[in-house]
Amino acid sequence: MAVPKRKHSKARRDKRRNNVWKISAPTLVKCACGAYKRPHRLCAACGKYNDREVVAISE
């Protein structure tokens, strides 16, 4: 069975893991009203989802 001859350093371990935890910006799509929103979610500006009014927004 293959066994490592020496222990890998913490720097070498962290070099291998450095791309795993990167945070990416959320995806945004334009609503029918023109505001940007997250996909498959209610628009905070107009209260619509899938071009139907779900929540009445008071202005």
VENVENGI-V564668 format. One record per residue. PSI is psi in degrees with one decimal (999 if undefined). Layout:
# VENVENGI-V564668
{{PSI} {PSI}}
This chain:
# VENVENGI-V564668
{{139.9} {126.1} {134.7} {138.6} {-36.9} {156.8} {136.5} {139.0} {163.7} {-34.4} {-40.7} {-39.2} {-45.3} {-31.0} {-37.4} {-34.6} {-0.5} {-23.2} {-0.6} {-36.7} {21.7} {138.7} {132.0} {155.3} {146.2} {148.2} {134.4} {141.1} {157.3} {133.6} {169.8} {-28.2} {-10.4} {-10.2} {154.7} {141.2} {165.4} {145.2} {147.0} {32.2} {162.0} {141.4} {128.7} {-23.2} {-45.4} {-12.5} {20.3} {151.8} {125.1} {41.5} {21.3} {137.8} {121.0} {-41.5} {132.2} {119.8} {124.2} {136.4} {999}}
